[in-house]
Each structure stands twice: as structure tokens, then as C-alpha cells.
Amino acid sequence: MITLTAETFDEQVLRSDKPVLVDFWTEWCPPCRMIAPILEEIAAEYGDRLTVAKINADDHPEIARRYDVLGFPTLNLYRNGEVIRQIRGAKPKRLLLSDLDGCF
């Protein structure tokens, strides 16, 4: 899993050759901490087809605003520079993968 900043977001997400799942999270968000290990597992299992990244929305609010992220965690799936799926809230791994089915 990669950590994004405002400076690296466009290059690593919008210009990526692979789909990128971006976790918008904050330090103070308990569900964000709950979903973090699940995202690490997904990154390890699907890394050949999907990049998993995270960005701290408190540290980079301009990126969160750009994509209308209002609650945490919010997971945006980007393909070819566009958001193709947005998932709000923490979910078990099987439900998260079900929501992403066919997207990467």
C-alpha cells in the first residue's frame, strides 16, 4: 500500500496504468483503523492488478474536497483518471471485494 500526498496524488493515481483504490482516512476515525488491515490484505493479494493507496484527509483537505469526500473512511476507485466507484464506511473484506467486483 502506498501513502499519497497532495504532491504525489495526480501522478500516482490519475496517471496510473492500473486501477487505484484510494482510502481517504483520518487519525481520529475508528472505522478507518478497522479497515486498514483489510486494505493491506487486498493490496497484497491483488497488487498485480490493483494499486491500493491511502491519503490522510486532515493533512490534505484539498484532495478530499476535490472528490467530495465528506465522511471517513471513503474509498474511491480510480481508473484512467476517473472515479468509477465510491464506497463509504468500513466493511468486512468480502463485502468490500463484492463492491469492487468487476472493477479491476
N, CA and C atoms as an extended XYZ file, in Angstrom:
312
Properties=species:S:1:pos:R:3:atomname:S:1:resname:S:1:resid:I:1 pbc="F F F"
N         0.860       -1.172        0.000 N   MET     1
C         0.000        0.000        0.000 CA  MET     1
C         0.900        1.226        0.000 C   MET     1
N         0.518        2.205       -0.808 N   ILE     2
C         1.323        3.416       -0.873 CA  ILE     2
C         0.629        4.554       -0.137 C   ILE     2
N         1.415        5.480        0.360 N   THR     3
C         0.897        6.668        1.033 CA  THR     3
C         1.006        7.836        0.071 C   THR     3
N        -0.104        8.510       -0.125 N   LEU     4
C        -0.168        9.637       -1.050 CA  LEU     4
C        -0.091       10.959       -0.321 C   LEU     4
N         0.316       11.982       -1.063 N   THR     5
C         0.266       13.369       -0.604 CA  THR     5
C        -0.385       14.185       -1.722 C   THR     5
N        -0.657       15.438       -1.456 N   ALA     6
C        -1.203       16.308       -2.494 CA  ALA     6
C        -0.231       16.404       -3.665 C   ALA     6
N         1.048       16.331       -3.368 N   GLU     7
C         2.070       16.453       -4.413 CA  GLU     7
C         2.171       15.199       -5.284 C   GLU     7
N         1.850       14.038       -4.741 N   THR     8
C         2.001       12.789       -5.495 CA  THR     8
C         0.681       12.240       -6.034 C   THR     8
N        -0.437       12.792       -5.615 N   PHE     9
C        -1.742       12.239       -5.950 CA  PHE     9
C        -1.965       12.112       -7.457 C   PHE     9
N        -1.805       13.188       -8.188 N   ASP    10
C        -2.104       13.156       -9.625 CA  ASP    10
C        -1.238       12.137      -10.354 C   ASP    10
N         0.043       12.117      -10.052 N   GLU    11
C         0.953       11.203      -10.738 CA  GLU    11
C         0.645        9.742      -10.410 C   GLU    11
N         0.463        9.432       -9.122 N   GLN    12
C         0.313        8.041       -8.709 CA  GLN    12
C        -1.111        7.510       -8.841 C   GLN    12
N        -2.091        8.394       -8.933 N   VAL    13
C        -3.481        7.942       -9.031 CA  VAL    13
C        -4.052        8.224      -10.418 C   VAL    13
N        -4.069        9.476      -10.804 N   LEU    14
C        -4.737        9.855      -12.046 CA  LEU    14
C        -3.991        9.405      -13.293 C   LEU    14
N        -2.673        9.240      -13.192 N   ARG    15
C        -1.886        8.820      -14.350 CA  ARG    15
C        -1.445        7.351      -14.277 C   ARG    15
N        -2.008        6.616      -13.354 N   SER    16
C        -1.626        5.215      -13.174 CA  SER    16
C        -2.147        4.344      -14.318 C   SER    16
N        -1.355        3.352      -14.694 N   ASP    17
C        -1.773        2.387      -15.701 CA  ASP    17
C        -2.756        1.361      -15.143 C   ASP    17
N        -2.733        1.179      -13.813 N   LYS    18
C        -3.620        0.225      -13.149 CA  LYS    18
C        -4.717        0.991      -12.414 C   LYS    18
N        -5.834        0.336      -12.136 N   PRO    19
C        -6.820        0.952      -11.250 CA  PRO    19
C        -6.181        1.207       -9.878 C   PRO    19
N        -6.630        2.270       -9.220 N   VAL    20
C        -6.094        2.642       -7.907 CA  VAL    20
C        -7.253        2.819       -6.938 C   VAL    20
N        -7.205        2.081       -5.837 N   LEU    21
C        -8.179        2.220       -4.760 CA  LEU    21
C        -7.561        3.135       -3.707 C   LEU    21
N        -8.173        4.301       -3.501 N   VAL    22
C        -7.637        5.288       -2.566 CA  VAL    22
C        -8.508        5.340       -1.319 C   VAL    22
N        -7.865        5.139       -0.185 N   ASP    23
C        -8.505        5.220        1.126 CA  ASP    23
C        -8.299        6.634        1.671 C   ASP    23
N        -9.383        7.409        1.747 N   PHE    24
C        -9.352        8.714        2.400 CA  PHE    24
C        -9.649        8.451        3.876 C   PHE    24
N        -8.691        8.741        4.746 N   TRP    25
C        -8.791        8.393        6.158 CA  TRP    25
C        -8.335        9.564        7.016 C   TRP    25
N        -8.571        9.437        8.325 N   THR    26
C        -8.090       10.406        9.304 CA  THR    26
C        -7.606        9.665       10.546 C   THR    26
N        -6.740       10.306       11.297 N   GLU    27
C        -6.195        9.709       12.532 CA  GLU    27
C        -7.291        9.436       13.569 C   GLU    27
N        -8.278       10.313       13.653 N   TRP    28
C        -9.287       10.255       14.716 CA  TRP    28
C       -10.462        9.325       14.388 C   TRP    28
N       -10.403        8.600       13.278 N   CYS    29
C       -11.527        7.804       12.786 CA  CYS    29
C       -11.357        6.320       13.140 C   CYS    29
N       -12.114        5.793       14.131 N   PRO    30
C       -12.011        4.366       14.470 CA  PRO    30
C       -12.311        3.425       13.303 C   PRO    30
N       -13.349        3.671       12.474 N   PRO    31
C       -13.568        2.771       11.341 CA  PRO    31
C       -12.401        2.770       10.346 C   PRO    31
N       -11.682        3.879       10.266 N   CYS    32
C       -10.509        3.935        9.386 CA  CYS    32
C        -9.446        2.958        9.871 C   CYS    32
N        -9.273        2.885       11.183 N   ARG    33
C        -8.299        1.942       11.748 CA  ARG    33
C        -8.760        0.504       11.557 C   ARG    33
N       -10.066        0.278       11.596 N   MET    34
C       -10.606       -1.072       11.410 CA  MET    34
C       -10.386       -1.584        9.994 C   MET    34
N       -10.507       -0.712        9.012 N   ILE    35
C       -10.414       -1.145        7.620 CA  ILE    35
C        -8.967       -1.215        7.125 C   ILE    35
N        -8.039       -0.572        7.803 N   ALA    36
C        -6.639       -0.526        7.351 CA  ALA    36
C        -6.034       -1.912        7.112 C   ALA    36
N        -6.174       -2.878        8.043 N   PRO    37
C        -5.586       -4.199        7.785 CA  PRO    37
C        -6.242       -4.922        6.599 C   PRO    37
N        -7.514       -4.668        6.386 N   ILE    38
C        -8.219       -5.273        5.248 CA  ILE    38
C        -7.642       -4.739        3.942 C   ILE    38
N        -7.383       -3.446        3.906 N   LEU    39
C        -6.808       -2.849        2.702 CA  LEU    39
C        -5.392       -3.346        2.456 C   LEU    39
N        -4.641       -3.578        3.540 N   GLU    40
C        -3.294       -4.160        3.403 CA  GLU    40
C        -3.387       -5.551        2.769 C   GLU    40
N        -4.361       -6.354        3.200 N   GLU    41
C        -4.558       -7.691        2.629 CA  GLU    41
C        -4.913       -7.607        1.148 C   GLU    41
N        -5.819       -6.707        0.816 N   ILE    42
C        -6.219       -6.550       -0.589 CA  ILE    42
C        -5.024       -6.116       -1.429 C   ILE    42
N        -4.215       -5.205       -0.902 N   ALA    43
C        -3.015       -4.759       -1.629 CA  ALA    43
C        -2.075       -5.928       -1.893 C   ALA    43
N        -1.905       -6.800       -0.890 N   ALA    44
C        -1.010       -7.949       -1.053 CA  ALA    44
C        -1.578       -8.973       -2.026 C   ALA    44
N        -2.876       -9.196       -1.976 N   GLU    45
C        -3.493      -10.231       -2.801 CA  GLU    45
C        -3.743       -9.808       -4.248 C   GLU    45
N        -4.019       -8.527       -4.472 N   TYR    46
C        -4.410       -8.064       -5.803 CA  TYR    46
C        -3.444       -7.027       -6.377 C   TYR    46
N        -2.258       -6.916       -5.802 N   GLY    47
C        -1.286       -5.908       -6.210 CA  GLY    47
C        -0.863       -5.970       -7.661 C   GLY    47
N        -1.014       -7.126       -8.284 N   ASP    48
C        -0.659       -7.222       -9.705 CA  ASP    48
C        -1.687       -6.536      -10.598 C   ASP    48
N        -2.914       -6.357      -10.090 N   ARG    49
C        -3.994       -5.766      -10.890 CA  ARG    49
C        -4.521       -4.449      -10.333 C   ARG    49
N        -4.189       -4.158       -9.078 N   LEU    50
C        -4.780       -3.015       -8.381 CA  LEU    50
C        -3.746       -2.390       -7.457 C   LEU    50
N        -3.639       -1.074       -7.518 N   THR    51
C        -2.812       -0.351       -6.553 CA  THR    51
C        -3.723        0.117       -5.433 C   THR    51
N        -3.320       -0.108       -4.200 N   VAL    52
C        -4.073        0.368       -3.045 CA  VAL    52
C        -3.239        1.477       -2.401 C   VAL    52
N        -3.893        2.606       -2.157 N   ALA    53
C        -3.205        3.772       -1.623 CA  ALA    53
C        -4.048        4.411       -0.532 C   ALA    53
N        -3.402        5.228        0.275 N   LYS    54
C        -4.136        5.943        1.319 CA  LYS    54
C        -3.650        7.384        1.351 C   LYS    54
N        -4.580        8.275        1.740 N   ILE    55
C        -4.236        9.678        1.907 CA  ILE    55
C        -4.950       10.207        3.145 C   ILE    55
N        -4.194       10.866        4.003 N   ASN    56
C        -4.758       11.445        5.217 CA  ASN    56
C        -5.507       12.717        4.835 C   ASN    56
N        -6.820       12.681        4.977 N   ALA    57
C        -7.661       13.797        4.554 CA  ALA    57
C        -7.468       15.037        5.426 C   ALA    57
N        -7.051       14.863        6.673 N   ASP    58
C        -6.771       16.031        7.516 CA  ASP    58
C        -5.504       16.742        7.052 C   ASP    58
N        -4.531       15.986        6.578 N   ASP    59
C        -3.278       16.570        6.100 CA  ASP    59
C        -3.402       17.138        4.692 C   ASP    59
N        -4.347       16.614        3.917 N   HIS    60
C        -4.504       17.025        2.513 CA  HIS    60
C        -5.978       17.286        2.194 C   HIS    60
N        -6.590       18.272        2.868 N   PRO    61
C        -8.027       18.509        2.694 CA  PRO    61
C        -8.413       18.940        1.282 C   PRO    61
N        -7.485       19.535        0.555 N   GLU    62
C        -7.808       19.967       -0.805 CA  GLU    62
C        -8.119       18.785       -1.717 C   GLU    62
N        -7.448       17.655       -1.493 N   ILE    63
C        -7.722       16.462       -2.300 CA  ILE    63
C        -9.078       15.878       -1.910 C   ILE    63
N        -9.355       15.818       -0.623 N   ALA    64
C       -10.658       15.314       -0.167 CA  ALA    64
C       -11.790       16.185       -0.715 C   ALA    64
N       -11.619       17.494       -0.692 N   ARG    65
C       -12.656       18.395       -1.224 CA  ARG    65
C       -12.842       18.190       -2.726 C   ARG    65
N       -11.749       17.981       -3.439 N   ARG    66
C       -11.813       17.813       -4.895 CA  ARG    66
C       -12.729       16.651       -5.271 C   ARG    66
N       -12.774       15.619       -4.424 N   TYR    67
C       -13.563       14.423       -4.719 CA  TYR    67
C       -14.784       14.273       -3.817 C   TYR    67
N       -15.218       15.375       -3.211 N   ASP    68
C       -16.436       15.390       -2.389 CA  ASP    68
C       -16.436       14.334       -1.296 C   ASP    68
N       -15.284       14.132       -0.669 N   VAL    69
C       -15.179       13.195        0.442 CA  VAL    69
C       -15.641       13.927        1.694 C   VAL    69
N       -16.753       13.473        2.266 N   LEU    70
C       -17.340       14.135        3.424 CA  LEU    70
C       -17.281       13.298        4.692 C   LEU    70
N       -17.151       11.990        4.558 N   GLY    71
C       -17.097       11.100        5.706 CA  GLY    71
C       -15.936       10.135        5.550 C   GLY    71
N       -15.586        9.495        6.660 N   PHE    72
C       -14.411        8.623        6.661 CA  PHE    72
C       -14.737        7.272        7.278 C   PHE    72
N       -14.148        6.213        6.762 N   PRO    73
C       -13.334        6.199        5.557 CA  PRO    73
C       -14.193        6.294        4.301 C   PRO    73
N       -13.623        6.867        3.267 N   THR    74
C       -14.209        6.841        1.933 CA  THR    74
C       -13.164        6.222        1.017 C   THR    74
N       -13.586        5.249        0.242 N   LEU    75
C       -12.702        4.580       -0.714 CA  LEU    75
C       -13.156        4.950       -2.112 C   LEU    75
N       -12.260        5.565       -2.866 N   ASN    76
C       -12.538        5.878       -4.271 CA  ASN    76
C       -11.697        4.960       -5.137 C   ASN    76
N       -12.338        4.371       -6.129 N   LEU    77
C       -11.616        3.557       -7.094 CA  LEU    77
C       -11.486        4.366       -8.378 C   LEU    77
N       -10.239        4.589       -8.793 N   TYR    78
C        -9.930        5.382       -9.978 CA  TYR    78
C        -9.453        4.459      -11.091 C   TYR    78
N        -9.928        4.735      -12.287 N   ARG    79
C        -9.424        4.058      -13.480 CA  ARG    79
C        -9.337        5.114      -14.574 C   ARG    79
N        -8.176        5.179      -15.214 N   ASN    80
C        -7.933        6.167      -16.269 CA  ASN    80
C        -8.227        7.591      -15.795 C   ASN    80
N        -7.869        7.871      -14.549 N   GLY    81
C        -8.008        9.217      -14.008 CA  GLY    81
C        -9.393        9.609      -13.537 C   GLY    81
N       -10.343        8.690      -13.595 N   GLU    82
C       -11.728        8.981      -13.208 CA  GLU    82
C       -12.169        8.098      -12.048 C   GLU    82
N       -13.017        8.642      -11.177 N   VAL    83
C       -13.609        7.838      -10.104 CA  VAL    83
C       -14.693        6.970      -10.729 C   VAL    83
N       -14.528        5.658      -10.585 N   ILE    84
C       -15.532        4.751      -11.143 CA  ILE    84
C       -16.383        4.098      -10.052 C   ILE    84
N       -15.946        4.217       -8.807 N   ARG    85
C       -16.699        3.653       -7.692 CA  ARG    85
C       -16.324        4.407       -6.429 C   ARG    85
N       -17.313        4.689       -5.588 N   GLN    86
C       -17.042        5.290       -4.282 CA  GLN    86
C       -17.749        4.453       -3.225 C   GLN    86
N       -16.994        4.092       -2.205 N   ILE    87
C       -17.514        3.270       -1.115 CA  ILE    87
C       -17.319        4.051        0.168 C   ILE    87
N       -18.387        4.228        0.921 N   ARG    88
C       -18.315        4.984        2.173 CA  ARG    88
C       -18.476        4.044        3.352 C   ARG    88
N       -17.607        4.220        4.335 N   GLY    89
C       -17.693        3.436        5.554 CA  GLY    89
C       -16.874        2.162        5.497 C   GLY    89
N       -16.608        1.627        6.676 N   ALA    90
C       -15.838        0.380        6.791 CA  ALA    90
C       -16.758       -0.807        6.536 C   ALA    90
N       -16.204       -1.813        5.869 N   LYS    91
C       -16.956       -3.030        5.569 CA  LYS    91
C       -16.038       -4.223        5.758 C   LYS    91
N       -16.598       -5.401        6.002 N   PRO    92
C       -15.776       -6.611        6.002 CA  PRO    92
C       -15.167       -6.822        4.613 C   PRO    92
N       -14.099       -7.564        4.584 N   LYS    93
C       -13.361       -7.786        3.339 CA  LYS    93
C       -14.248       -8.349        2.237 C   LYS    93
N       -15.046       -9.341        2.533 N   ARG    94
C       -15.865       -9.970        1.491 CA  ARG    94
C       -16.859       -8.974        0.883 C   ARG    94
N       -17.427       -8.079        1.708 N   LEU    95
C       -18.361       -7.083        1.176 CA  LEU    95
C       -17.629       -6.021        0.364 C   LEU    95
N       -16.460       -5.645        0.817 N   LEU    96
C       -15.655       -4.684        0.086 CA  LEU    96
C       -15.272       -5.237       -1.293 C   LEU    96
N       -14.811       -6.488       -1.315 N   LEU    97
C       -14.464       -7.109       -2.595 CA  LEU    97
C       -15.695       -7.260       -3.492 C   LEU    97
N       -16.840       -7.533       -2.895 N   SER    98
C       -18.074       -7.634       -3.656 CA  SER    98
C       -18.403       -6.285       -4.308 C   SER    98
N       -18.209       -5.196       -3.569 N   ASP    99
C       -18.461       -3.849       -4.109 CA  ASP    99
C       -17.490       -3.517       -5.240 C   ASP    99
N       -16.320       -4.109       -5.209 N   LEU   100
C       -15.299       -3.831       -6.231 CA  LEU   100
C       -15.334       -4.832       -7.381 C   LEU   100
N       -16.188       -5.836       -7.294 N   ASP   101
C       -16.222       -6.912       -8.282 CA  ASP   101
C       -16.391       -6.355       -9.705 C   ASP   101
N       -15.512       -6.793      -10.582 N   GLY   102
C       -15.571       -6.391      -11.972 CA  GLY   102
C       -14.929       -5.059      -12.284 C   GLY   102
N       -14.388       -4.404      -11.278 N   CYS   103
C       -13.798       -3.067      -11.481 CA  CYS   103
C       -12.296       -3.094      -11.758 C   CYS   103
N       -11.648       -4.216      -11.457 N   PHE   104
C       -10.214       -4.296      -11.731 CA  PHE   104
C        -9.832       -5.689      -12.172 C   PHE   104
